[in-house]
Amino acid sequence: MDEIIKAPPLSRRRLLGALVATGAAAAVGPRISAAQPDAIITRPIPSTDEKLPAVGLGSWITFNVGYDDVARASCAEVMRDFFEAGGRLIDSSPMYGSSQATIGYGLYTLGKPPALFSADKVWTSPGSRGPPQIEVSRKQWNVPRFDLLQVHNLLAWKEHLPTLFAMKASGQLRYVGITTSEGRRHRDFEQIMRTQPLDFVQVSYNVLDREAEARILPLAQERGMAVIINRPFRQGALIDRVARHPLPSWAGEIGCVSWAQLLLKFIIAHPAVTCAIPATTRPAHARENVGAARGPLPDKVMRQRIESLVEQL
Amino acid sequence: MSEWWTYRPSSFLLFSARTYYRLFELYNAEIWPWQVLALLVGVAILVLLRKPGTWQGRTISALLAASWLWVAWAYLYSRYASINWMATYFAAAFALEALLLIVLGVGHGLVWRPPAAWISRAGIGLATFAVALQPLIGPLVGRSWSQVEVFAVAPDPTVVGTLGVLVLASGWPKWLLLPIPILWCLVSGATAWVMQSPDAALMPAAAALVIVAGGGSVLSRMAPARDASGTPALD
């Protein structure tokens, strides 16, 4: 399922990353799937076969900085490093305070990067408020149209989905999806997945919260839907939990230089997952997160090893 | 919102503690030197509380109403709402409290007659704490002086100061003025708790003290007054 695309010309930082990946690949055992160094792992969106890098950028909490010019500039730096590292998908929601405006500011500052895959949500009730909310969001992002719009937490989904499908049919939107988080309403979620021609679904999934593995992820594969993973770090709590422990030496076998990369590789190694969307306030972390979509991914045995380790910590 | 019971307080936290307190820093910088005037308003209320009569009560109510209205507009609506969509509703609640203070405090008039000495001390103590000490809490727990929260400028000390005044008041109007400040104490406490702020217990503790004082006030008025020998007084 993984696809490899060529990366931009080497900078010093990229060269160092490539060297690390090369070194890691040399040490890799036979159970690690091979990947070319200096290439980013992409996954196809099943409905179109368009390729997306397997790590995106979330904006919940981290990009909600109001009118703070210093913080907005810092968020723009995060976006710059994210794009430079090879990332594409940025996800937000009208629920996230000023996050959409912050993204719009960052895109303007960066000269509207052509790589952007814009993923936003509609989050309002009743459904008649959806179109004006989408228009406000679009203006805040300052994009001609969204690539993906999702019904946030299934709020008024019966009313919003026809609107989104109509937008897609008229060319105002490329993809339609639904979201949930922290395991809520999975039964309803499944029902909608079974009955609606969705392009994307977004759920919470990480090394400790694996409820989606049982039904949602297999169903997405069966129905040909792309899957975005939110809360990959449990809002940072997972990183806090493991950070005081040393990274296991075997993490180097899959090219991980940090816990964040190990946790992300665990997620994107699941064959149903299209893209994980960690959020961060630090440019270096954005680069490091996208780095998880480079090099080898853990196989089934190593994923179980990661599960066991993190559960013990 | 469906399955509301599955949500935790952290589910509603849309911003980081850094952003939240940075908002006070920017707010303070933008409105400087109005904090000095706000401090004078607080001191004036404390002075007026020393000998509360009818006109003093109306003046205190008017000053509090102005403070609530300022916080509603300048902080909650104009600034906090930029990172928290619920702040628009908080601003409406603060404006409603300002209106109630004008109607019930300035118009109808509050009566200042605490039924017991400890209740009086609790009220004076809360009001003094809000004006003089609460702004120091942030720096004491490690936040910057530039992020200081001042009475009549920031919501928390404004609410605590108002609660102190209301503890001293008697009569039915005070019961209509208490719900919004007490609810804010819970909202603010929950926000600080989710942000893991070390002073998260402060606002709920203030609300608890006011509820205890309110209960004590009711009981004191229900019990027949007794003289020193324990004999019920006949007045």
Interface residues (C-beta under 8 A of the other chain):
Chain A: W60 I61 T62 N64 V65 G66 Y67 D68 A71 M95 Y96 G97 S98 L154 L155 E182 G183 R184 R185 Q235 T281
Chain B: M1 S2 E3 T6 S10 S11 L13 L14 F15 S16 T19 R22 L23 L26 R79 S82 I83 N84 W85
